[in-house]
């Protein structure tokens, strides 16, 4: 099965200059836990609900005045829409991430693949369980 068969193609992006409050509201309205972050028309990172909560709170950030760029992860993990799901799961495990940006052959953002997508759409629970187990291994430290 290919990534494009189960990925979410409904993509919402936030600008790096938007406040973390605006990002949190957008996530709440869309019922998502991650947004790709853009600057000058390019994806420059991702911001998760965890980034906002942990990094924003840990730094004592003012939600209205703190831009997404201050709490986002600038390391982007992605796969191709034509990749096999096993490859995508391996990437998630290797980088201990729950979501991947999905690109097409031209490098355009076409979707997002989440651990939830795997759990909902993969008939074999083995792949979902493998992903969850690999992603949930203890981290070696903060990644920012």
Secondary structure, DSSP 8 states (H G I E B T S, - for coil): -BGGGTSB----EEETTSBHHHHHHHHHHHT-SEEEEEETTEEEEEEEHHIIIIIIHHTT--TTT-BGGGTSB----EEETTSBHHHHHHHHHHHT-SEEEEE-TTS-EEEEEEHHHHHHH-S-HHHHHHHHHHHTS--SS---
